[in-house]
Amino acid sequence: MNAISRKPSLLIAFGGNALNIPGNHKPLQKEEFLIARKSMEQVVPLLQQGFEKIILTHGNGPQVGQIFLQQELTIHEIKRQVTLDVCVADSQGRIGYILQNVFDNVCRENGIDQRCISVITQVVVDPNDPAFDNPTKPIGVFYSEEEARFLEQERGWVLKEDAGRGSRRLIPSPQPLEIVEQDLFHRLLEMGIIAIGAGGGGVPVVRKPDGNLEGIEAVIDKDRTSALLGAGIGIDILLILTQVENVYRNFNTPEQQPIEKATCSEMETLLNEGHFAEGSMKPKVEAAVYFLKHGGKRVIIAHLNDLQRAVEEKAGTQIIP
C-alpha cells in the first residue's frame, strides 16, 4: 500500500461501559465477554477496510470502583488491603484479557490473520498535582441519594451526582505527564500488532529522585492519557467512544444542542464558557484539544455503538484542527 492510499492510524478509546451493563452492579463474567464482543466486532471490519495501525485503550470506571469496593467490604476479614494503583492494574489485566481474547476470536472467525496484545501501562503524574486536593473522577457503581449520604458518613467518601444517573464516588484525577511504555506502543504499531493498553488512564506512578517509579493512589482520566499517547506516537485520528451520541452544548438542559462538526478553537471556546461537566465531557473535550494541538488530524467523540459510522464521518462530533 503506497503512502497516498494509506489509511490513517487510529487510537480508539472505549469507555468503561464497553464491558459494563448499565445499572447492573453484578454483571456476570459471560456477560462481560458478550459486551466486549459487540465492541470488538466493530473494530475488526476496520482491518478488512485496510486500517493497519490501530491502538485500543479503555476505561475502567465501573470495574475499578467494584474492585475497590471489594476492599472496603472485606477490610475486617482480609487485613492486607490493595491500594488504588494496584486496583487499576488489576482492572487493566482483567479488561485487557477479555478484549484480547474476544478480538482474537472475532478475527479468527472472519479469516483475518491479526493478533493483539495487552500492555500493562504506567503513567507518571505529579505528586503535587492540585487534583489530589480536589477529587473529580467518578468511579464505581451509581448510588441513590440516600445511599450516597450514608457512604459519605460511613466511609468518608466524596460522592457527586453523575449525568442524572445517580451518585458516584469521586477520586483524585491528576494530569498524565509521561507514558512509561510509550516506546513499546510505537514499536508494536510499526510491527502491525494491535495493542490494547492505557487501561483506565494507566496505573498512576510518580518518579522518585533516584529515578525509580512508585505507585500513587489516583485514577487518571483515560481520554487524557489516550490523547497523550496518540500525540506522542503520531496517531492520525483519536476516537473517543462513550455513552452519548454527540458532544452537546448545554447538556441535560432544555437548551441542549448536539455539536456535529467543530474546529479545535471552537471547542476550546465552549470549554472556557463552561459547557462541559467536570469528570464527564470536560476531560474528553480537553483531551481532544490537546491531541489536535500536538499534531493530531481529527478527533471523533461518538456513541459506543457508532464506531464504523463515526470513522466514515457520519456520526458523532467531528473535531478538526
Order of alpha helices (4+ residues) and beta strands (2+ residues): beta-alpha-beta-alpha-alpha-beta-beta-beta-alpha-beta-beta-beta-alpha-beta-beta-beta-alpha-beta-beta-beta-beta-alpha-alpha-beta-alpha-beta
